[in-house]
Amino acid sequence: MKAGLRDFFDQQLEAVVAEAPQAVHDLLDEVTLYVEDHPEPRLLRELGLRHRRSLCGLYSGVPLTERPATISGVLSEAIYLYREGILAMSRDGRGRIDTGELRRQIQITLLHELGHHHGLDEQELAQLGY
């Protein structure tokens, strides 16, 4: 990915996070947020996906609803956002990036992955619009 496009994405991400309510900031304090251009090929194979632009985000960890009272030896929770997948969802019919749609897709992906952190499954997230 070209540096200019990466910087543009990251600026939009920062704007989305800055505009988020305090409750979202509090949730982000509980997980590490990683932003990468695309998922690793190994991860795509594990998930049964063929194209690296088919994944916008991923939650890695033990959801709060499944976490035992005494937990140790487990990696900390993390959310991964993948620029290429989110950018692909943000393009208009001519292939241009729609900035408003980009911000919307960033917000949807971030909230979706935070939902997984709190134990929501794909069906529940879909019902909520994420």
PyMOL commands that set and color helices and strands:
alter all, ss='L'
color gray80, all
select helices_A, chain A and resi 3-19+22-28+41-47+52-54+64-66+83-89+99-117+122-128
alter helices_A, ss='H'
color red, helices_A
select strands_A, chain A and resi 32-36+57-60+78-82
alter strands_A, ss='S'
color yellow, strands_A
deselect
rebuild
show_as cartoon
